[in-house]
């Protein structure tokens, strides 16, 4: 399903780049491989940063504008 066929959802497999921000929709990630740390918030003038460890099998929801 491409963006043209959906109002608010999309599904894809890919790598997430450091500093990724998505303003149009919330995003939900299912971690397939690797491990790392998710940071939500902490932008200038925003809420304090929250850090969460992630590994394969984790599901992470990012609200819009984070």
Order of alpha helices (4+ residues) and beta strands (2+ residues): beta-beta-beta-beta
